[in-house]
Structure formats: structure tokens, C-alpha cells
Amino acid sequence: TEKGRIIGLGVLLNFDDYQLLVCGRKNKSKVMSWIRKYVITDDVQVNDANFKYSLLELCGPQADSFITLVTGNIVNDIEPNTFRIVHTENILFFLVKLVDEMGRSKFWMLGDYENSKKLVDYLLANKGPYDFTLIGEDAFNSYRIEQGIPAAPNELNDNYNPHEAGLIKFIDLNKGCFIGQEVIGRLDAYDKVQRQISGVTFSEPVKDDEKLTLIDEKGNEAGIITSSIKSTKLKEYIGLAFIKKQFLNRDIKLVAKNSTSRIIPVEVHSLPFIK
């Protein structure tokens, strides 16, 4: 925004005669509205492409080698942050090569409904020795929090800026003018960032995405818990929080407080939880 706050995070696929912006499902309407706000005199049409495409994400330590079962060696010719049309086994889709939060390759497979269904069936039938499976939203949310990945609407919203959310690597401060550039530049130049996204572990069970405030021993507000879940891998309750920098000192003890004033001891953890 003009105040340097987050509207959303997306990946732009540049085709010959149109562009496809892939963003979070839960803030899609907000992103589209923001784009339309600044389409004034340009010959630009903004349309929702959800009905046209299905998107499958392939991630994990085996993703690089597993994808060759479908694409062959063509995947080795694709540079990170680029995409290629793939037509194999009578299945047509776009293969997008990206880099995940741990620096490993991950892949998006983008196609219409029929081709996406055939692709899923093919992957399940030809997974060979690989530990490939489909996961639901709860499992992905656990993975997301374990990796410290911010998502809409919990972390990606206009309460926070890219510095605080750990997204400054996606901001090019040397490009031409863009909305919010001056604010982001000042935060970067004068070290004015006040909060930082961090991990927390809870000593007691909490509800998924329960509304919790972090306070110190004197009752001073230290931050906000934005996501929480019982980790599938860690077997404990973890969360993401925006914590004021002055409270990130390891000697400062923090607790989480809910709407009924229940107090839960927490421990601040660096991200990601699992490397």
C-alpha cells in the first residue's frame, strides 16, 4: 500500500498476450480490487481465472528427481522462476520451477481441470519408490508454520510490512517508482522496523489460529500470535507471531494470553522450526 503495508504476495507468469497472477485464495478479491484501483487509462482487463486453471504444488526434498518421472530431462533445462509448456502422456500443462523457503526447487503444475485430473492420476500411479502423496489443508498449514511461511490473511495483510514479514527479499528497491517505495526505503535505510515474524512454541494446547496476545512478566504487550497449530512433525503446539524487537532478547520471558485471560507460557523460536 502507499503506507508500505502488505496487500498480498504473488507469482506473475508472463505469457505472450496476457499475464497470470497467482496469489493466495483468501486475499484474491483484495488483490484484484487493488489492481483495478490503479487501472485508470491503460487498456487492461482484470479477470478471475480460477474457473480456468487448477494448480498443483510439488515440494519436498525429492521434488527435483520425482518430477523427472513426468517431464523427463526437460526439467533440467528450466531455470528457476521460469516456466515451460509440457505435453506428455497425453497431458498438457505449464510447469513452473520455483525456489522454496529452504532454497530447494519446488514445482507448480498448472492446467485446466481435465488435464490436472489426469496429471494427479498419473503421479499416483507412477510414483515408483518415491514418498509421494497428496495432503490436505491442515497438513499443509502445519508444514507452512513449521517452515515459517507467512500466508493470507493471518500474516499477509495491511497490519504488517514486508520487512516485518520476512519478505523484503521480494522487494526491488532499485527499480522504478512503485506504490509504497518511499516508506519501505526509509524503513530499510534508518532501521525503523519495529517487529519481526518469529516462531513460538506453546507449553499447553491451543486451538488452531486462536487469538492470542504476547505479554512480558510486567504485562507489557510484546506481540501478536497470527497462526497456531499442533505440528504434525514436531508433535507440539507451535505458532507464528509478530514480536516487537525489544522483546526478542532471550532473557525476556513471554506468555500468551487469550480473550478469557488464560495464560500460556511460550518460548520464542527462530524460523524455520524444521531445517
BALOBA-1460 file (C-alpha; in Angstrom, 3 decimals):
// residues 275
<rec num="1" residu="t" x="0.000" y="0.000" z="0.000"/>
<rec num="2" residu="e" x="1.004" y="3.691" z="-0.008"/>
<rec num="3" residu="k" x="1.938" y="3.130" z="3.670"/>
<rec num="4" residu="g" x="4.246" y="0.256" z="2.755"/>
<rec num="5" residu="r" x="1.874" y="-2.398" z="4.130"/>
<rec num="6" residu="i" x="1.157" y="-5.770" z="2.519"/>
<rec num="7" residu="i" x="-1.721" y="-6.361" z="0.104"/>
<rec num="8" residu="g" x="-0.587" y="-9.817" z="-0.966"/>
<rec num="9" residu="l" x="2.249" y="-11.952" z="-2.290"/>
<rec num="10" residu="g" x="2.001" y="-13.445" z="-5.761"/>
<rec num="11" residu="v" x="3.858" y="-15.006" z="-8.664"/>
<rec num="12" residu="l" x="3.402" y="-13.420" z="-12.085"/>
<rec num="13" residu="l" x="3.529" y="-15.664" z="-15.167"/>
<rec num="14" residu="n" x="4.168" y="-13.607" z="-18.288"/>
<rec num="15" residu="f" x="2.582" y="-15.084" z="-21.425"/>
<rec num="16" residu="d" x="2.701" y="-13.548" z="-24.901"/>
<rec num="17" residu="d" x="-0.622" y="-11.731" z="-24.811"/>
<rec num="18" residu="y" x="-1.635" y="-11.854" z="-21.134"/>
<rec num="19" residu="q" x="-0.242" y="-12.249" z="-17.625"/>
<rec num="20" residu="l" x="-1.378" y="-14.673" z="-14.965"/>
<rec num="21" residu="l" x="-1.016" y="-13.619" z="-11.319"/>
<rec num="22" residu="v" x="-1.118" y="-16.468" z="-8.801"/>
<rec num="23" residu="c" x="-1.878" y="-15.257" z="-5.277"/>
<rec num="24" residu="g" x="-3.424" y="-16.549" z="-2.074"/>
<rec num="25" residu="r" x="-7.013" y="-17.726" z="-2.343"/>
<rec num="26" residu="k" x="-8.080" y="-15.933" z="0.834"/>
<rec num="27" residu="n" x="-6.928" y="-12.482" z="-0.282"/>
<rec num="28" residu="k" x="-7.630" y="-12.870" z="-4.006"/>
<rec num="29" residu="s" x="-10.522" y="-10.401" z="-4.011"/>
<rec num="30" residu="k" x="-8.416" y="-7.806" z="-2.208"/>
<rec num="31" residu="v" x="-5.544" y="-8.182" z="-4.700"/>
<rec num="32" residu="m" x="-7.894" y="-7.896" z="-7.685"/>
<rec num="33" residu="s" x="-9.579" y="-4.831" z="-6.209"/>
<rec num="34" residu="w" x="-6.196" y="-3.190" z="-5.612"/>
<rec num="35" residu="i" x="-5.087" y="-3.809" z="-9.209"/>
<rec num="36" residu="r" x="-8.346" y="-2.450" z="-10.590"/>
<rec num="37" residu="k" x="-7.925" y="0.659" z="-8.444"/>
<rec num="38" residu="y" x="-4.821" y="1.631" z="-10.402"/>
<rec num="39" residu="v" x="-6.032" y="0.663" z="-13.882"/>
<rec num="40" residu="i" x="-7.067" y="4.145" z="-14.974"/>
<rec num="41" residu="t" x="-6.361" y="4.875" z="-18.616"/>
<rec num="42" residu="d" x="-4.461" y="1.706" z="-19.569"/>
<rec num="43" residu="d" x="-6.046" y="-0.911" z="-21.809"/>
<rec num="44" residu="v" x="-6.095" y="-3.601" z="-19.123"/>
<rec num="45" residu="q" x="-8.753" y="-6.130" z="-18.203"/>
<rec num="46" residu="v" x="-8.651" y="-7.997" z="-14.882"/>
<rec num="47" residu="n" x="-10.448" y="-11.350" z="-14.713"/>
<rec num="48" residu="d" x="-10.667" y="-14.189" z="-12.220"/>
<rec num="49" residu="a" x="-9.028" y="-17.287" z="-13.756"/>
<rec num="50" residu="n" x="-9.962" y="-19.743" z="-11.001"/>
<rec num="51" residu="f" x="-12.553" y="-21.411" z="-13.231"/>
<rec num="52" residu="k" x="-9.940" y="-21.937" z="-15.939"/>
<rec num="53" residu="y" x="-6.934" y="-23.402" z="-14.119"/>
<rec num="54" residu="s" x="-6.058" y="-25.863" z="-11.381"/>
<rec num="55" residu="l" x="-2.689" y="-25.540" z="-9.649"/>
<rec num="56" residu="l" x="-0.733" y="-28.401" z="-8.099"/>
<rec num="57" residu="e" x="2.369" y="-27.740" z="-5.994"/>
<rec num="58" residu="l" x="5.109" y="-30.350" z="-5.725"/>
<rec num="59" residu="c" x="7.560" y="-29.726" z="-2.890"/>
<rec num="60" residu="g" x="9.922" y="-31.601" z="-0.609"/>
<rec num="61" residu="p" x="13.485" y="-32.964" z="-0.757"/>
<rec num="62" residu="q" x="12.585" y="-35.452" z="-3.507"/>
<rec num="63" residu="a" x="10.717" y="-32.991" z="-5.748"/>
<rec num="64" residu="d" x="13.641" y="-32.395" z="-8.134"/>
<rec num="65" residu="s" x="14.082" y="-36.040" z="-9.036"/>
<rec num="66" residu="f" x="10.418" y="-37.065" z="-8.782"/>
<rec num="67" residu="i" x="9.293" y="-34.526" z="-11.387"/>
<rec num="68" residu="t" x="11.500" y="-36.221" z="-13.995"/>
<rec num="69" residu="l" x="9.084" y="-39.189" z="-13.926"/>
<rec num="70" residu="v" x="6.597" y="-36.900" z="-15.645"/>
<rec num="71" residu="t" x="8.698" y="-34.459" z="-17.639"/>
<rec num="72" residu="g" x="11.911" y="-36.357" z="-18.322"/>
<rec num="73" residu="n" x="15.075" y="-34.258" z="-18.563"/>
<rec num="74" residu="i" x="13.175" y="-31.185" z="-19.774"/>
<rec num="75" residu="v" x="13.033" y="-30.021" z="-16.146"/>
<rec num="76" residu="n" x="16.831" y="-29.659" z="-16.120"/>
<rec num="77" residu="d" x="16.580" y="-27.070" z="-18.902"/>
<rec num="78" residu="i" x="14.184" y="-24.839" z="-16.950"/>
<rec num="79" residu="e" x="15.799" y="-22.017" z="-14.983"/>
<rec num="80" residu="p" x="14.365" y="-21.114" z="-11.550"/>
<rec num="81" residu="n" x="11.483" y="-18.617" z="-11.721"/>
<rec num="82" residu="t" x="10.623" y="-19.579" z="-15.298"/>
<rec num="83" residu="f" x="8.084" y="-21.956" z="-16.814"/>
<rec num="84" residu="r" x="7.652" y="-24.250" z="-19.792"/>
<rec num="85" residu="i" x="4.746" y="-25.904" z="-21.598"/>
<rec num="86" residu="v" x="4.826" y="-29.677" z="-21.096"/>
<rec num="87" residu="h" x="2.891" y="-32.166" z="-23.238"/>
<rec num="88" residu="t" x="3.477" y="-35.743" z="-22.147"/>
<rec num="89" residu="e" x="1.390" y="-38.918" z="-21.749"/>
<rec num="90" residu="n" x="-1.459" y="-37.015" z="-23.448"/>
<rec num="91" residu="i" x="-1.385" y="-34.466" z="-20.590"/>
<rec num="92" residu="l" x="-0.905" y="-30.745" z="-21.298"/>
<rec num="93" residu="f" x="0.166" y="-28.333" z="-18.544"/>
<rec num="94" residu="f" x="2.509" y="-25.493" z="-17.641"/>
<rec num="95" residu="l" x="5.463" y="-26.468" z="-15.453"/>
<rec num="96" residu="v" x="6.732" y="-23.624" z="-13.237"/>
<rec num="97" residu="k" x="10.088" y="-24.028" z="-11.476"/>
<rec num="98" residu="l" x="10.452" y="-22.039" z="-8.247"/>
<rec num="99" residu="v" x="12.736" y="-21.996" z="-5.216"/>
<rec num="100" residu="d" x="11.160" y="-22.833" z="-1.857"/>
<rec num="101" residu="e" x="11.858" y="-21.243" z="1.525"/>
<rec num="102" residu="m" x="14.746" y="-23.655" z="2.161"/>
<rec num="103" residu="g" x="16.439" y="-22.940" z="-1.160"/>
<rec num="104" residu="r" x="15.287" y="-26.185" z="-2.805"/>
<rec num="105" residu="s" x="13.433" y="-26.481" z="-6.085"/>
<rec num="106" residu="k" x="9.658" y="-26.747" z="-5.966"/>
<rec num="107" residu="f" x="7.264" y="-27.009" z="-8.889"/>
<rec num="108" residu="w" x="3.859" y="-25.754" z="-9.870"/>
<rec num="109" residu="m" x="1.856" y="-27.680" z="-12.446"/>
<rec num="110" residu="l" x="-0.847" y="-25.509" z="-13.951"/>
<rec num="111" residu="g" x="-3.531" y="-26.842" z="-16.245"/>
<rec num="112" residu="d" x="-7.237" y="-26.987" z="-16.921"/>
<rec num="113" residu="y" x="-9.426" y="-29.286" z="-14.838"/>
<rec num="114" residu="e" x="-9.301" y="-32.323" z="-17.147"/>
<rec num="115" residu="n" x="-5.526" y="-32.211" z="-17.652"/>
<rec num="116" residu="s" x="-4.931" y="-31.610" z="-13.929"/>
<rec num="117" residu="k" x="-7.072" y="-34.631" z="-13.020"/>
<rec num="118" residu="k" x="-5.165" y="-36.819" z="-15.479"/>
<rec num="119" residu="l" x="-1.889" y="-35.498" z="-14.079"/>
<rec num="120" residu="v" x="-2.818" y="-36.368" z="-10.486"/>
<rec num="121" residu="d" x="-3.898" y="-39.876" z="-11.533"/>
<rec num="122" residu="y" x="-0.627" y="-40.329" z="-13.442"/>
<rec num="123" residu="l" x="1.516" y="-39.162" z="-10.497"/>
<rec num="124" residu="l" x="-0.257" y="-41.502" z="-8.065"/>
<rec num="125" residu="a" x="0.018" y="-44.460" z="-10.449"/>
<rec num="126" residu="n" x="3.684" y="-43.889" z="-11.303"/>
<rec num="127" residu="k" x="5.287" y="-42.684" z="-8.077"/>
<rec num="128" residu="g" x="7.707" y="-45.625" z="-8.010"/>
<rec num="129" residu="p" x="9.999" y="-45.642" z="-4.946"/>
<rec num="130" residu="y" x="9.230" y="-42.016" z="-4.054"/>
<rec num="131" residu="d" x="7.330" y="-40.984" z="-0.939"/>
<rec num="132" residu="f" x="4.698" y="-39.044" z="-2.875"/>
<rec num="133" residu="t" x="1.246" y="-38.296" z="-1.522"/>
<rec num="134" residu="l" x="-1.464" y="-35.650" z="-1.642"/>
<rec num="135" residu="i" x="-2.008" y="-33.621" z="1.529"/>
<rec num="136" residu="g" x="-4.953" y="-31.641" z="2.844"/>
<rec num="137" residu="e" x="-5.138" y="-28.089" z="4.163"/>
<rec num="138" residu="d" x="-4.396" y="-28.997" z="7.797"/>
<rec num="139" residu="a" x="-1.217" y="-30.879" z="6.858"/>
<rec num="140" residu="f" x="-0.094" y="-28.059" z="4.567"/>
<rec num="141" residu="n" x="-0.806" y="-25.459" z="7.256"/>
<rec num="142" residu="s" x="1.348" y="-27.455" z="9.671"/>
<rec num="143" residu="y" x="4.136" y="-27.546" z="7.077"/>
<rec num="144" residu="r" x="3.701" y="-23.815" z="6.403"/>
<rec num="145" residu="i" x="4.074" y="-22.852" z="10.058"/>
<rec num="146" residu="e" x="6.980" y="-25.262" z="10.575"/>
<rec num="147" residu="q" x="8.773" y="-23.522" z="7.693"/>
<rec num="148" residu="g" x="7.820" y="-20.022" z="8.838"/>
<rec num="149" residu="i" x="5.904" y="-19.199" z="5.663"/>
<rec num="150" residu="p" x="3.545" y="-16.218" z="6.054"/>
<rec num="151" residu="a" x="0.099" y="-16.560" z="4.480"/>
<rec num="152" residu="a" x="-3.059" y="-14.518" z="3.960"/>
<rec num="153" residu="p" x="-4.992" y="-13.426" z="5.840"/>
<rec num="154" residu="n" x="-3.045" y="-14.283" z="9.017"/>
<rec num="155" residu="e" x="0.334" y="-12.702" z="8.217"/>
<rec num="156" residu="l" x="-0.151" y="-11.175" z="4.771"/>
<rec num="157" residu="n" x="-2.368" y="-8.187" z="5.472"/>
<rec num="158" residu="d" x="-2.114" y="-4.430" z="5.821"/>
<rec num="159" residu="n" x="-1.176" y="-4.589" z="9.507"/>
<rec num="160" residu="y" x="2.380" y="-5.529" z="8.524"/>
<rec num="161" residu="n" x="5.086" y="-4.520" z="6.077"/>
<rec num="162" residu="p" x="7.448" y="-6.738" z="4.033"/>
<rec num="163" residu="h" x="10.363" y="-6.128" z="6.435"/>
<rec num="164" residu="e" x="8.355" y="-7.421" z="9.387"/>
<rec num="165" residu="a" x="7.022" y="-10.433" z="7.464"/>
<rec num="166" residu="g" x="10.463" y="-11.502" z="6.211"/>
<rec num="167" residu="l" x="9.536" y="-10.720" z="2.604"/>
<rec num="168" residu="i" x="11.970" y="-7.899" z="1.857"/>
<rec num="169" residu="k" x="13.907" y="-10.224" z="-0.485"/>
<rec num="170" residu="f" x="10.967" y="-9.884" z="-2.890"/>
<rec num="171" residu="i" x="11.218" y="-6.076" z="-2.964"/>
<rec num="172" residu="d" x="13.499" y="-4.436" z="-5.543"/>
<rec num="173" residu="l" x="14.405" y="-1.028" z="-4.113"/>
<rec num="174" residu="n" x="16.376" y="-0.142" z="-7.245"/>
<rec num="175" residu="k" x="13.530" y="-0.494" z="-9.740"/>
<rec num="176" residu="g" x="11.394" y="2.382" z="-10.967"/>
<rec num="177" residu="c" x="8.804" y="4.072" z="-8.772"/>
<rec num="178" residu="f" x="6.165" y="1.890" z="-7.164"/>
<rec num="179" residu="i" x="3.472" y="2.412" z="-4.542"/>
<rec num="180" residu="g" x="4.937" y="2.442" z="-1.035"/>
<rec num="181" residu="q" x="8.535" y="2.659" z="-2.242"/>
<rec num="182" residu="e" x="9.485" y="5.671" z="-0.102"/>
<rec num="183" residu="v" x="8.139" y="4.122" z="3.104"/>
<rec num="184" residu="i" x="9.889" y="0.795" z="2.501"/>
<rec num="185" residu="g" x="13.105" y="2.615" z="1.596"/>
<rec num="186" residu="r" x="13.075" y="4.664" z="4.808"/>
<rec num="187" residu="l" x="12.444" y="1.583" z="6.941"/>
<rec num="188" residu="d" x="15.403" y="-0.074" z="5.246"/>
<rec num="189" residu="a" x="17.763" y="2.918" z="5.452"/>
<rec num="190" residu="y" x="17.053" y="4.067" z="9.018"/>
<rec num="191" residu="d" x="16.481" y="0.702" z="10.714"/>
<rec num="192" residu="k" x="12.931" y="1.626" z="11.706"/>
<rec num="193" residu="v" x="11.482" y="-1.879" z="11.528"/>
<rec num="194" residu="q" x="9.658" y="-2.408" z="14.820"/>
<rec num="195" residu="r" x="8.503" y="-6.027" z="14.655"/>
<rec num="196" residu="q" x="9.755" y="-9.339" z="13.302"/>
<rec num="197" residu="i" x="7.969" y="-12.530" z="12.358"/>
<rec num="198" residu="s" x="9.115" y="-15.307" z="14.683"/>
<rec num="199" residu="g" x="8.169" y="-18.777" z="15.792"/>
<rec num="200" residu="v" x="6.722" y="-19.686" z="19.181"/>
<rec num="201" residu="t" x="6.173" y="-22.996" z="20.938"/>
<rec num="202" residu="f" x="3.373" y="-23.374" z="23.486"/>
<rec num="203" residu="s" x="3.686" y="-25.311" z="26.736"/>
<rec num="204" residu="e" x="-0.037" y="-26.135" z="26.627"/>
<rec num="205" residu="p" x="-2.548" y="-26.999" z="23.863"/>
<rec num="206" residu="v" x="-4.050" y="-24.116" z="21.886"/>
<rec num="207" residu="k" x="-6.762" y="-24.015" z="19.259"/>
<rec num="208" residu="d" x="-5.789" y="-23.624" z="15.615"/>
<rec num="209" residu="d" x="-5.281" y="-19.891" z="14.926"/>
<rec num="210" residu="e" x="-6.589" y="-18.981" z="18.388"/>
<rec num="211" residu="k" x="-6.476" y="-15.209" z="19.014"/>
<rec num="212" residu="l" x="-3.563" y="-14.704" z="21.414"/>
<rec num="213" residu="t" x="-1.552" y="-11.707" z="22.594"/>
<rec num="214" residu="l" x="2.042" y="-11.974" z="23.812"/>
<rec num="215" residu="i" x="2.945" y="-10.138" z="27.027"/>
<rec num="216" residu="d" x="6.025" y="-9.973" z="29.234"/>
<rec num="217" residu="e" x="6.254" y="-10.520" z="33.004"/>
<rec num="218" residu="k" x="5.226" y="-6.894" z="33.637"/>
<rec num="219" residu="g" x="2.126" y="-7.144" z="31.438"/>
<rec num="220" residu="n" x="3.602" y="-5.141" z="28.539"/>
<rec num="221" residu="e" x="2.283" y="-6.171" z="25.124"/>
<rec num="222" residu="a" x="5.100" y="-7.809" z="23.170"/>
<rec num="223" residu="g" x="3.347" y="-9.065" z="20.056"/>
<rec num="224" residu="i" x="0.501" y="-10.950" z="18.398"/>
<rec num="225" residu="i" x="0.159" y="-14.659" z="17.568"/>
<rec num="226" residu="t" x="-1.089" y="-14.855" z="13.972"/>
<rec num="227" residu="s" x="-1.070" y="-18.628" z="13.292"/>
<rec num="228" residu="s" x="-1.038" y="-21.693" z="15.542"/>
<rec num="229" residu="i" x="-1.398" y="-25.446" z="15.120"/>
<rec num="230" residu="k" x="-0.249" y="-28.774" z="16.525"/>
<rec num="231" residu="s" x="2.764" y="-29.613" z="14.378"/>
<rec num="232" residu="t" x="2.495" y="-32.903" z="12.503"/>
<rec num="233" residu="k" x="6.253" y="-33.497" z="12.681"/>
<rec num="234" residu="l" x="7.221" y="-31.853" z="15.969"/>
<rec num="235" residu="k" x="4.218" y="-33.261" z="17.890"/>
<rec num="236" residu="e" x="3.857" y="-29.994" z="19.802"/>
<rec num="237" residu="y" x="1.852" y="-26.793" z="19.538"/>
<rec num="238" residu="i" x="3.640" y="-24.107" z="17.533"/>
<rec num="239" residu="g" x="2.776" y="-20.760" z="16.018"/>
<rec num="240" residu="l" x="3.886" y="-17.694" z="14.105"/>
<rec num="241" residu="a" x="3.943" y="-14.296" z="15.771"/>
<rec num="242" residu="f" x="4.891" y="-10.710" z="15.066"/>
<rec num="243" residu="i" x="7.032" y="-9.719" z="18.042"/>
<rec num="244" residu="k" x="8.362" y="-6.256" z="18.884"/>
<rec num="245" residu="k" x="12.141" y="-6.242" z="18.517"/>
<rec num="246" residu="q" x="12.829" y="-5.131" z="22.093"/>
<rec num="247" residu="f" x="11.191" y="-8.346" z="23.350"/>
<rec num="248" residu="l" x="13.268" y="-10.741" z="21.238"/>
<rec num="249" residu="n" x="16.019" y="-10.871" z="23.846"/>
<rec num="250" residu="r" x="16.377" y="-14.459" z="25.085"/>
<rec num="251" residu="d" x="16.412" y="-13.268" z="28.704"/>
<rec num="252" residu="i" x="12.862" y="-11.880" z="28.397"/>
<rec num="253" residu="k" x="10.132" y="-14.362" z="29.320"/>
<rec num="254" residu="l" x="6.874" y="-14.107" z="27.358"/>
<rec num="255" residu="v" x="3.441" y="-15.664" z="27.815"/>
<rec num="256" residu="a" x="0.403" y="-15.812" z="25.545"/>
<rec num="257" residu="k" x="-2.957" y="-14.524" z="26.775"/>
<rec num="258" residu="n" x="-6.302" y="-15.324" z="25.143"/>
<rec num="259" residu="s" x="-9.633" y="-13.471" z="25.246"/>
<rec num="260" residu="t" x="-10.570" y="-15.109" z="28.562"/>
<rec num="261" residu="s" x="-7.205" y="-14.097" z="30.111"/>
<rec num="262" residu="r" x="-5.921" y="-17.675" z="30.096"/>
<rec num="263" residu="i" x="-2.114" y="-17.565" z="30.367"/>
<rec num="264" residu="i" x="0.085" y="-19.965" z="28.360"/>
<rec num="265" residu="p" x="3.895" y="-19.935" z="28.724"/>
<rec num="266" residu="v" x="5.660" y="-19.729" z="25.345"/>
<rec num="267" residu="e" x="9.186" y="-19.958" z="24.023"/>
<rec num="268" residu="v" x="10.334" y="-17.822" z="21.110"/>
<rec num="269" residu="h" x="11.893" y="-19.876" z="18.304"/>
<rec num="270" residu="s" x="13.882" y="-18.868" z="15.241"/>
<rec num="271" residu="l" x="12.424" y="-19.769" z="11.843"/>
<rec num="272" residu="p" x="12.119" y="-22.226" z="10.284"/>
<rec num="273" residu="f" x="11.297" y="-24.700" z="13.051"/>
<rec num="274" residu="i" x="12.471" y="-27.560" z="10.826"/>
<rec num="275" residu="k" x="15.530" y="-27.110" z="8.581"/>
